[in-house]
Amino acid sequence: MAPLETRSTVAVGGQPIYSTFVQFPVVCFTLTLLTDIAYWRTFNLMWQNFSSWLLFAGLVFGALAVIVGIIDFAVRPAIRASRPAWLHVIGSVVVLVLALLNSLVHAGDGWTAIVPWGLTLSVITVVVMIITDWLGRSMVYRHGAGVSHHA
């Protein structure tokens, strides 16, 4: 397949800003799952607080990543023509919606804030995030999206 138009619309020094922002929610939502498991195993409220803060940080940076990603998506017709790009955008929004729901569940008190729905939403969020990331990386490796070719 031919490479897509590769220059990102939202970039600093040739580096796409999206790729910088998207790392934060990936780490925060993955750590939320781990702190939920820690709470489930120990009953220590500290882990619930960690989960709540991690969800908040992930949502803030995830919103920034989605905004920057949608700008790039909207401006680049070649990227919009790619099926994995559509699935990646939809998956990214689904991850944020799941994380927002998870944050609302985590706003409860103690055990009921984590078990079973908080933990379940954390697992689903991470699984959808992995699938979405896989689709995003396929755009880079198969189509060259976001890659600068220097002469």
KOLMILO-879486 format. One record per atom (N, C-alpha, C, O): atom name; residue in one letter; x, y, z. Coordinates in steps of 0.1 Angstrom, whole numbers, plus 5000, padded with zeros to 4 digits. Each point is the difference from the previous one (the first is absolute). Example, Ala and Ser with C-alpha at 12.3 -4.5 7.8 and 13.67 -1.06 7.14 Angstrom:
% KOLMILO-879486
[node N,A,[5132,4943,5078]];
[node CA,A,[4991,5012,5000]];
[node C,A,[5009,5012,5000]];
[node O,A,[5010,5000,5007]];
[node N,S,[4986,5011,4986]];
[node CA,S,[5009,5011,5000]];
[node C,S,[4992,5011,5008]];
[node O,S,[5005,5011,5001]];
% end
This chain:
% KOLMILO-879486
[node N,M,[5008,4988,5000]];
[node CA,M,[4992,5012,5000]];
[node C,M,[5009,5012,5000]];
[node O,M,[5011,5001,5006]];
[node N,A,[4984,5010,4988]];
[node CA,A,[5007,5012,4999]];
[node C,A,[4999,5007,5013]];
[node O,A,[4990,4999,5007]];
[node N,P,[5021,5008,4997]];
[node CA,P,[4999,5007,5013]];
[node C,P,[4990,5012,4999]];
[node O,P,[4999,5006,4989]];
[node N,L,[4995,4997,5022]];
[node CA,L,[4991,5011,5001]];
[node C,L,[5008,5013,5000]];
[node O,L,[5012,5000,5003]];
[node N,E,[4982,5012,4995]];
[node CA,E,[5006,5013,5002]];
[node C,E,[5004,4999,5015]];
[node O,E,[4992,4999,5009]];
[node N,T,[5021,5003,4993]];
[node CA,T,[5005,4996,5014]];
[node C,T,[5002,5012,5009]];
[node O,T,[5000,4998,5012]];
[node N,R,[5000,5014,4984]];
[node CA,R,[5003,5011,5009]];
[node C,R,[4987,5003,5009]];
[node O,R,[4989,5001,4995]];
[node N,S,[5014,4999,5018]];
[node CA,S,[4989,5003,5009]];
[node C,S,[4997,5015,5000]];
[node O,S,[5009,5008,4999]];
[node N,T,[4978,4995,5001]];
[node CA,T,[4996,5014,5000]];
[node C,T,[5003,5006,5013]];
[node O,T,[5004,5012,5001]];
[node N,V,[4995,4981,5010]];
[node CA,V,[5003,5006,5014]];
[node C,V,[5013,4993,5004]];
[node O,V,[5000,4990,5006]];
[node N,A,[5011,5018,4992]];
[node CA,A,[5013,4995,5003]];
[node C,A,[5009,5011,5005]];
[node O,A,[4998,5012,4997]];
[node N,V,[5012,4984,5011]];
[node CA,V,[5010,5010,5005]];
[node C,V,[5014,4994,4995]];
[node O,V,[5003,4989,5004]];
[node N,G,[5004,5018,4989]];
[node CA,G,[5013,4995,4995]];
[node C,G,[4999,4988,4991]];
[node O,G,[5009,4992,5000]];
[node N,G,[4980,5006,4993]];
[node CA,G,[4998,4989,4992]];
[node C,G,[4994,4987,5007]];
[node O,G,[4997,4990,4994]];
[node N,Q,[5002,5011,5020]];
[node CA,Q,[4995,4989,5008]];
[node C,Q,[4986,5002,5002]];
[node O,Q,[4996,5011,5006]];
[node N,P,[4995,4979,4991]];
[node CA,P,[4986,5001,5003]];
[node C,P,[4997,5002,5015]];
[node O,P,[5005,4992,5008]];
[node N,I,[4987,5017,4996]];
[node CA,I,[4997,5002,5014]];
[node C,I,[4991,4989,5005]];
[node O,I,[5001,4996,5012]];
[node N,Y,[4991,4998,4980]];
[node CA,Y,[4991,4989,5004]];
[node C,Y,[5008,4989,5006]];
[node O,Y,[4996,4994,5010]];
[node N,S,[5016,5002,4984]];
[node CA,S,[5007,4989,5005]];
[node C,S,[5006,5003,5014]];
[node O,S,[5003,4991,5007]];
[node N,T,[4999,5022,4996]];
[node CA,T,[5005,5003,5014]];
[node C,T,[4988,4999,5010]];
[node O,T,[5002,4994,5010]];
[node N,F,[4987,5012,4987]];
[node CA,F,[4989,5000,5009]];
[node C,F,[4994,4986,5003]];
[node O,F,[4996,4997,5011]];
[node N,V,[5004,4995,4978]];
[node CA,V,[4993,4987,5002]];
[node C,V,[5006,4990,5009]];
[node O,V,[4994,4991,5005]];
[node N,Q,[5019,5011,4998]];
[node CA,Q,[5007,4991,5009]];
[node C,Q,[4995,5002,5015]];
[node O,Q,[5000,4990,5007]];
[node N,F,[4996,5022,4997]];
[node CA,F,[4995,5002,5013]];
[node C,F,[4988,4992,5004]];
[node O,F,[5000,4993,5010]];
[node N,P,[4989,5008,4982]];
[node CA,P,[4988,4992,5004]];
[node C,P,[5003,4985,4999]];
[node O,P,[4994,4992,5008]];
[node N,V,[5015,5003,4983]];
[node CA,V,[5003,4986,5000]];
[node C,V,[5006,4995,5013]];
[node O,V,[4996,4990,5006]];
[node N,V,[5013,5018,4999]];
[node CA,V,[5007,4997,5013]];
[node C,V,[4990,5001,5011]];
[node O,V,[4999,4991,5009]];
[node N,C,[4993,5020,4991]];
[node CA,C,[4991,5003,5012]];
[node C,C,[4989,4989,5000]];
[node O,C,[4997,4995,5011]];
[node N,F,[4997,5002,4978]];
[node CA,F,[4989,4990,5000]];
[node C,F,[5005,4986,5003]];
[node O,F,[4993,4992,5006]];
[node N,T,[5019,5005,4990]];
[node CA,T,[5006,4987,5003]];
[node C,T,[5003,4999,5015]];
[node O,T,[4998,4990,5007]];
[node N,L,[5008,5021,4999]];
[node CA,L,[5003,5000,5014]];
[node C,L,[4987,5000,5008]];
[node O,L,[5000,4995,5012]];
[node N,T,[4989,5011,4983]];
[node CA,T,[4987,5000,5007]];
[node C,T,[4996,4985,5002]];
[node O,T,[4995,4996,5010]];
[node N,L,[5006,4996,4979]];
[node CA,L,[4997,4986,5002]];
[node C,L,[5008,4993,5011]];
[node O,L,[4995,4993,5008]];
[node N,L,[5018,5010,4992]];
[node CA,L,[5009,4994,5010]];
[node C,L,[4997,5005,5014]];
[node O,L,[5000,4992,5010]];
[node N,T,[4996,5021,4992]];
[node CA,T,[4996,5005,5013]];
[node C,T,[4987,4995,5004]];
[node O,T,[4997,4998,5012]];
[node N,D,[4994,4999,4979]];
[node CA,D,[4987,4994,5003]];
[node C,D,[5002,4986,5005]];
[node O,D,[4994,4995,5009]];
[node N,I,[5015,4997,4984]];
[node CA,I,[5003,4987,5005]];
[node C,I,[5006,5000,5014]];
[node O,I,[4997,4992,5008]];
[node N,A,[5012,5018,4994]];
[node CA,A,[5007,5001,5013]];
[node C,A,[4989,5003,5011]];
[node O,A,[5001,4994,5011]];
[node N,Y,[4989,5015,4986]];
[node CA,Y,[4989,5002,5010]];
[node C,Y,[4992,4988,5002]];
[node O,Y,[4997,4996,5011]];
[node N,W,[5000,4997,4978]];
[node CA,W,[4992,4987,5002]];
[node C,W,[5007,4990,5008]];
[node O,W,[4993,4993,5008]];
[node N,R,[5020,5006,4992]];
[node CA,R,[5007,4990,5007]];
[node C,R,[5003,5005,5015]];
[node O,R,[5002,4992,5008]];
[node N,T,[4999,5021,4994]];
[node CA,T,[5005,5005,5013]];
[node C,T,[4989,5008,5008]];
[node O,T,[5002,5001,5012]];
[node N,F,[4988,5004,4982]];
[node CA,F,[4990,5008,5006]];
[node C,F,[5005,5013,5005]];
[node O,F,[4993,5007,5008]];
[node N,N,[5019,4998,4988]];
[node CA,N,[5006,5012,5004]];
[node C,N,[4995,5011,4992]];
[node O,N,[5001,5000,4988]];
[node N,L,[4992,5010,5018]];
[node CA,L,[4994,5011,4993]];
[node C,L,[5010,5009,4992]];
[node O,L,[4996,5007,4991]];
[node N,M,[5016,4992,5013]];
[node CA,M,[5011,5008,4992]];
[node C,M,[4999,4996,4985]];
[node O,M,[5002,5009,4992]];
[node N,W,[4996,4978,5005]];
[node CA,W,[5000,4995,4987]];
[node C,W,[4988,5006,4992]];
[node O,W,[5001,5003,4988]];
[node N,Q,[4988,4999,5019]];
[node CA,Q,[4988,5006,4993]];
[node C,Q,[5003,5014,4997]];
[node O,Q,[4996,5005,4989]];
[node N,N,[5011,5002,5020]];
[node CA,N,[5003,5014,4997]];
[node C,N,[5010,5001,4989]];
[node O,N,[4999,5009,4991]];
[node N,F,[5011,4982,5008]];
[node CA,F,[5009,5000,4989]];
[node C,F,[4992,4998,4987]];
[node O,F,[5003,5007,4990]];
[node N,S,[4988,4984,5010]];
[node CA,S,[4992,4997,4988]];
[node C,S,[4993,5012,4995]];
[node O,S,[5000,5004,4988]];
[node N,S,[4994,5003,5022]];
[node CA,S,[4992,5012,4996]];
[node C,S,[5009,5011,4994]];
[node O,S,[4996,5006,4990]];
[node N,W,[5016,4996,5016]];
[node CA,W,[5009,5010,4994]];
[node C,W,[5005,4996,4987]];
[node O,W,[5002,5008,4991]];
[node N,L,[5002,4979,5007]];
[node CA,L,[5005,4995,4987]];
[node C,L,[4989,5002,4989]];
[node O,L,[5003,5003,4989]];
[node N,L,[4984,4994,5015]];
[node CA,L,[4990,5002,4990]];
[node C,L,[4998,5014,4996]];
[node O,L,[4999,5004,4988]];
[node N,F,[5002,5005,5022]];
[node CA,F,[4999,5015,4997]];
[node C,F,[5012,5004,4990]];
[node O,F,[4997,5007,4990]];
[node N,A,[5015,4989,5014]];
[node CA,A,[5011,5004,4991]];
[node C,A,[4999,4994,4986]];
[node O,A,[5003,5007,4990]];
[node N,G,[4993,4981,5010]];
[node CA,G,[4998,4993,4987]];
[node C,G,[4990,5007,4991]];
[node O,G,[5001,5001,4988]];
[node N,L,[4988,5003,5019]];
[node CA,L,[4989,5007,4993]];
[node C,L,[5005,5014,4994]];
[node O,L,[4996,5003,4989]];
[node N,V,[5011,5004,5019]];
[node CA,V,[5005,5013,4996]];
[node C,V,[5009,4999,4987]];
[node O,V,[4998,5006,4990]];
[node N,F,[5012,4985,5012]];
[node CA,F,[5009,4998,4988]];
[node C,F,[4994,4993,4989]];
[node O,F,[5003,5002,4988]];
[node N,G,[4987,4989,5015]];
[node CA,G,[4993,4993,4989]];
[node C,G,[4992,5010,4992]];
[node O,G,[4999,4999,4988]];
[node N,A,[4994,5010,5019]];
[node CA,A,[4992,5010,4993]];
[node C,A,[5009,5009,4991]];
[node O,A,[4997,5003,4988]];
[node N,L,[5015,5001,5017]];
[node CA,L,[5009,5007,4992]];
[node C,L,[5005,4992,4987]];
[node O,L,[5000,5005,4989]];
[node N,A,[5003,4982,5013]];
[node CA,A,[5004,4992,4989]];
[node C,A,[4989,4998,4990]];
[node O,A,[5002,5001,4988]];
[node N,V,[4986,4997,5017]];
[node CA,V,[4988,4999,4990]];
[node C,V,[4998,5013,4992]];
[node O,V,[4997,4999,4988]];
[node N,I,[5004,5012,5019]];
[node CA,I,[4998,5013,4993]];
[node C,I,[5010,5001,4989]];
[node O,I,[4997,5004,4989]];
[node N,V,[5016,4994,5015]];
[node CA,V,[5011,5002,4990]];
[node C,V,[4999,4989,4989]];
[node O,V,[5001,5003,4988]];
[node N,G,[4995,4985,5016]];
[node CA,G,[4998,4989,4990]];
[node C,G,[4989,5003,4990]];
[node O,G,[5001,4997,4988]];
[node N,I,[4988,5008,5017]];
[node CA,I,[4988,5003,4992]];
[node C,I,[5004,5012,4990]];
[node O,I,[4995,5000,4989]];
[node N,I,[5013,5009,5015]];
[node CA,I,[5004,5011,4991]];
[node C,I,[5008,4994,4989]];
[node O,I,[4997,5003,4988]];
[node N,D,[5012,4989,5015]];
[node CA,D,[5008,4993,4990]];
[node C,D,[4991,4992,4990]];
[node O,D,[5002,5000,4988]];
[node N,F,[4989,4992,5018]];
[node CA,F,[4991,4992,4993]];
[node C,F,[4991,5008,4991]];
[node O,F,[4998,4996,4988]];
[node N,A,[4997,5015,5016]];
[node CA,A,[4991,5009,4992]];
[node C,A,[5007,5007,4989]];
[node O,A,[4994,5002,4989]];
[node N,V,[5019,5001,5013]];
[node CA,V,[5007,5008,4990]];
[node C,V,[5006,4991,4989]];
[node O,V,[5003,5005,4989]];
[node N,R,[5000,4983,5014]];
[node CA,R,[5007,4991,4991]];
[node C,R,[4991,4990,4993]];
[node O,R,[4996,4990,5006]];
[node N,P,[5000,5013,4981]];
[node CA,P,[4990,4991,4993]];
[node C,P,[5006,4986,4998]];
[node O,P,[4992,4990,5000]];
[node N,A,[5021,5009,4998]];
[node CA,A,[5006,4987,4998]];
[node C,A,[4999,4991,5012]];
[node O,A,[4998,4988,4999]];
[node N,I,[5003,5018,5013]];
[node CA,I,[4998,4992,5012]];
[node C,I,[4986,4996,5002]];
[node O,I,[4997,4989,5005]];
[node N,R,[4993,5020,4992]];
[node CA,R,[4986,4997,5001]];
[node C,R,[4996,4989,4991]];
[node O,R,[4990,4993,5003]];
[node N,A,[5017,5005,4986]];
[node CA,A,[4997,4989,4991]];
[node C,A,[5004,4987,5005]];
[node O,A,[4996,4989,4994]];
[node N,S,[5012,5010,5016]];
[node CA,S,[5005,4988,5006]];
[node C,S,[4990,4994,5010]];
[node O,S,[4997,5007,5010]];
[node N,R,[4999,4981,4988]];
[node CA,R,[4991,4993,5010]];
[node C,R,[5006,4999,5014]];
[node O,R,[4993,5003,5010]];
[node N,P,[5020,4993,4992]];
[node CA,P,[5005,5000,5013]];
[node C,P,[5000,5013,5007]];
[node O,P,[4999,5001,5012]];
[node N,A,[5002,5010,4981]];
[node CA,A,[4999,5014,5006]];
[node C,A,[4987,5002,5006]];
[node O,A,[4999,5005,5011]];
[node N,W,[4990,4991,4982]];
[node CA,W,[4986,5002,5006]];
[node C,W,[4999,4992,5012]];
[node O,W,[4995,5004,5010]];
[node N,L,[5009,4983,4990]];
[node CA,L,[4999,4992,5011]];
[node C,L,[5009,5005,5012]];
[node O,L,[4996,4999,5012]];
[node N,H,[5015,5007,4985]];
[node CA,H,[5009,5005,5010]];
[node C,H,[4993,5012,5007]];
[node O,H,[5000,5001,5012]];
[node N,V,[4994,5008,4980]];
[node CA,V,[4993,5012,5006]];
[node C,V,[4988,4995,5008]];
[node O,V,[4999,5005,5011]];
[node N,I,[4993,4987,4984]];
[node CA,I,[4988,4995,5007]];
[node C,I,[5005,4993,5013]];
[node O,I,[4994,5002,5011]];
[node N,G,[5016,4989,4988]];
[node CA,G,[5005,4993,5012]];
[node C,G,[5006,5010,5010]];
[node O,G,[4998,4997,5012]];
[node N,S,[5008,5013,4984]];
[node CA,S,[5006,5010,5009]];
[node C,S,[4988,5007,5008]];
[node O,S,[5002,5003,5012]];
[node N,V,[4988,5001,4981]];
[node CA,V,[4988,5006,5007]];
[node C,V,[4994,4990,5009]];
[node O,V,[4996,5004,5011]];
[node N,V,[5002,4984,4985]];
[node CA,V,[4994,4989,5009]];
[node C,V,[5009,4999,5012]];
[node O,V,[4994,4998,5011]];
[node N,V,[5019,5002,4988]];
[node CA,V,[5009,4999,5012]];
[node C,V,[4997,5011,5010]];
[node O,V,[4999,4998,5012]];
[node N,L,[5000,5014,4982]];
[node CA,L,[4997,5012,5009]];
[node C,L,[4987,4999,5007]];
[node O,L,[4998,5003,5011]];
[node N,V,[4992,4992,4981]];
[node CA,V,[4986,4999,5006]];
[node C,V,[5000,4989,5011]];
[node O,V,[4995,5002,5011]];
[node N,L,[5012,4987,4987]];
[node CA,L,[5001,4990,5010]];
[node C,L,[5008,5005,5012]];
[node O,L,[4996,4997,5012]];
[node N,A,[5014,5010,4986]];
[node CA,A,[5008,5006,5011]];
[node C,A,[4992,5010,5008]];
[node O,A,[5001,5001,5012]];
[node N,L,[4991,5007,4981]];
[node CA,L,[4991,5010,5007]];
[node C,L,[4990,4992,5009]];
[node O,L,[4997,5004,5011]];
[node N,L,[4996,4986,4983]];
[node CA,L,[4991,4992,5008]];
[node C,L,[5007,4994,5012]];
[node O,L,[4994,4999,5011]];
[node N,N,[5018,4996,4987]];
[node CA,N,[5008,4994,5010]];
[node C,N,[5003,5010,5011]];
[node O,N,[4999,4997,5012]];
[node N,S,[5004,5015,4984]];
[node CA,S,[5003,5011,5010]];
[node C,S,[4987,5003,5008]];
[node O,S,[5001,5002,5012]];
[node N,L,[4987,4997,4982]];
[node CA,L,[4988,5003,5007]];
[node C,L,[4997,4988,5010]];
[node O,L,[4996,5003,5011]];
[node N,V,[5007,4985,4985]];
[node CA,V,[4999,4988,5009]];
[node C,V,[5010,5002,5012]];
[node O,V,[4996,4997,5011]];
[node N,H,[5016,5007,4986]];
[node CA,H,[5010,5001,5010]];
[node C,H,[4997,5011,5010]];
[node O,H,[5007,5001,5011]];
[node N,A,[4984,5008,4986]];
[node CA,A,[4997,5011,5009]];
[node C,A,[4992,4995,5012]];
[node O,A,[4998,5007,5009]];
[node N,G,[4997,4980,4991]];
[node CA,G,[4993,4995,5011]];
[node C,G,[5009,4997,5011]];
[node O,G,[5012,5003,5000]];
[node N,D,[4983,4991,5011]];
[node CA,D,[5008,4997,5012]];
[node C,D,[5004,4986,5000]];
[node O,D,[4992,4990,4998]];
[node N,G,[5021,5008,5006]];
[node CA,G,[5005,4987,5003]];
[node C,G,[4998,4989,4990]];
[node O,G,[5001,5001,4988]];
[node N,W,[4995,4987,5017]];
[node CA,W,[4999,4988,4993]];
[node C,W,[4991,5001,4987]];
[node O,W,[5004,4995,4990]];
[node N,T,[4985,5011,5012]];
[node CA,T,[4990,5001,4988]];
[node C,T,[5005,5009,4989]];
[node O,T,[4995,5000,4989]];
[node N,A,[5015,5008,5014]];
[node CA,A,[5006,5009,4990]];
[node C,A,[5010,4992,4991]];
[node O,A,[5003,5004,4988]];
[node N,I,[5002,4985,5017]];
[node CA,I,[5009,4992,4992]];
[node C,I,[4995,4987,4996]];
[node O,I,[5001,4996,4988]];
[node N,V,[4993,4997,5021]];
[node CA,V,[4995,4986,4997]];
[node C,V,[4985,5000,4999]];
[node O,V,[4993,5005,5009]];
[node N,P,[5001,4990,4981]];
[node CA,P,[5006,4994,4988]];
[node C,P,[5002,5009,4988]];
[node O,P,[5008,4998,4991]];
[node N,W,[4984,5014,5009]];
[node CA,W,[4999,5008,4988]];
[node C,W,[5012,5008,4997]];
[node O,W,[5004,5001,4988]];
[node N,G,[5003,5004,5022]];
[node CA,G,[5012,5008,4997]];
[node C,G,[5011,4992,4994]];
[node O,G,[5006,5003,4990]];
[node N,L,[4996,4985,5016]];
[node CA,L,[5010,4990,4995]];
[node C,L,[4996,4996,4986]];
[node O,L,[5009,4999,4991]];
[node N,T,[4978,4998,5007]];
[node CA,T,[4996,4995,4987]];
[node C,T,[5002,5011,4989]];
[node O,T,[5005,4997,4989]];
[node N,L,[4991,5015,5014]];
[node CA,L,[5002,5011,4991]];
[node C,L,[5015,5003,4997]];
[node O,L,[5004,5003,4989]];
[node N,S,[5004,4995,5021]];
[node CA,S,[5015,5001,4998]];
[node C,S,[5005,4990,4990]];
[node O,S,[5008,5003,4992]];
[node N,V,[4988,4984,5010]];
[node CA,V,[5004,4990,4991]];
[node C,V,[4995,5003,4986]];
[node O,V,[5008,4999,4990]];
[node N,I,[4980,5004,5008]];
[node CA,I,[4994,5003,4987]];
[node C,I,[5007,5012,4993]];
[node O,I,[5004,4999,4988]];
[node N,T,[4999,5011,5020]];
[node CA,T,[5007,5012,4995]];
[node C,T,[5014,4996,4995]];
[node O,T,[5004,5004,4989]];
[node N,V,[5003,4988,5018]];
[node CA,V,[5014,4996,4996]];
[node C,V,[4999,4991,4988]];
[node O,V,[5008,5002,4991]];
[node N,V,[4983,4989,5008]];
[node CA,V,[4998,4991,4988]];
[node C,V,[4997,5009,4988]];
[node O,V,[5006,4998,4989]];
[node N,V,[4984,5011,5012]];
[node CA,V,[4997,5008,4988]];
[node C,V,[5012,5009,4996]];
[node O,V,[5002,5003,4989]];
[node N,M,[5005,5002,5021]];
[node CA,M,[5012,5008,4998]];
[node C,M,[5011,4993,4993]];
[node O,M,[5006,5005,4991]];
[node N,I,[4996,4982,5012]];
[node CA,I,[5010,4992,4993]];
[node C,I,[4996,4998,4985]];
[node O,I,[5008,5002,4991]];
[node N,I,[4979,4995,5007]];
[node CA,I,[4995,4998,4986]];
[node C,I,[5002,5014,4992]];
[node O,I,[5004,4999,4989]];
[node N,T,[4992,5012,5017]];
[node CA,T,[5001,5013,4994]];
[node C,T,[5014,5003,4997]];
[node O,T,[5003,5005,4989]];
[node N,D,[5006,4992,5020]];
[node CA,D,[5014,5003,4998]];
[node C,D,[5006,4992,4989]];
[node O,D,[5008,5004,4992]];
[node N,W,[4988,4983,5007]];
[node CA,W,[5004,4991,4989]];
[node C,W,[4996,5006,4987]];
[node O,W,[5008,5000,4990]];
[node N,L,[4980,5005,5009]];
[node CA,L,[4995,5006,4987]];
[node C,L,[5008,5013,4997]];
[node O,L,[5003,5002,4988]];
[node N,G,[5000,5006,5022]];
[node CA,G,[5008,5012,4998]];
[node C,G,[5014,4997,4995]];
[node O,G,[5005,5006,4991]];
[node N,R,[5001,4983,5015]];
[node CA,R,[5013,4997,4996]];
[node C,R,[5000,4993,4986]];
[node O,R,[5010,5002,4992]];
[node N,S,[4980,4992,5004]];
[node CA,S,[4999,4994,4987]];
[node C,S,[5000,5011,4989]];
[node O,S,[5005,4998,4989]];
[node N,M,[4989,5014,5015]];
[node CA,M,[5000,5011,4990]];
[node C,M,[5014,5005,4998]];
[node O,M,[5004,5004,4989]];
[node N,V,[5004,4996,5022]];
[node CA,V,[5014,5004,4999]];
[node C,V,[5008,4991,4992]];
[node O,V,[5008,5004,4991]];
[node N,Y,[4992,4983,5012]];
[node CA,Y,[5008,4990,4994]];
[node C,Y,[4996,4996,4986]];
[node O,Y,[5008,4998,4991]];
[node N,R,[4979,5001,5006]];
[node CA,R,[4995,4996,4987]];
[node C,R,[4999,5012,4990]];
[node O,R,[5002,4998,4988]];
[node N,H,[4994,5014,5018]];
[node CA,H,[4997,5011,4991]];
[node C,H,[5009,5012,5002]];
[node O,H,[5000,5009,4992]];
[node N,G,[5009,4990,5018]];
[node CA,G,[5009,5011,5002]];
[node C,G,[4994,5013,5006]];
[node O,G,[5006,5011,4998]];
[node N,A,[4982,4988,5008]];
[node CA,A,[4994,5012,5005]];
[node C,A,[5008,5005,5012]];
[node O,A,[5004,4993,5009]];
[node N,G,[4999,5021,4990]];
[node CA,G,[5007,5006,5011]];
[node C,G,[5015,4998,4999]];
[node O,G,[5007,5005,5009]];
[node N,V,[4998,4989,4980]];
[node CA,V,[5014,4998,4998]];
[node C,V,[5006,5010,4991]];
[node O,V,[4994,5003,4989]];
[node N,S,[5017,5003,5015]];
[node CA,S,[5007,5010,4991]];
[node C,S,[5010,4993,4992]];
[node O,S,[5009,4993,5006]];
[node N,H,[4991,5009,4981]];
[node CA,H,[5011,4994,4991]];
[node C,H,[5010,5011,4997]];
[node O,H,[4996,5009,4993]];
[node N,H,[5016,4989,5012]];
[node CA,H,[5010,5010,4997]];
[node C,H,[5008,4996,4988]];
[node O,H,[5003,4988,4998]];
[node N,A,[5001,5021,4993]];
[node CA,A,[5007,4997,4988]];
[node C,A,[5015,5000,5003]];
[node O,A,[5008,4997,4991]];
% end
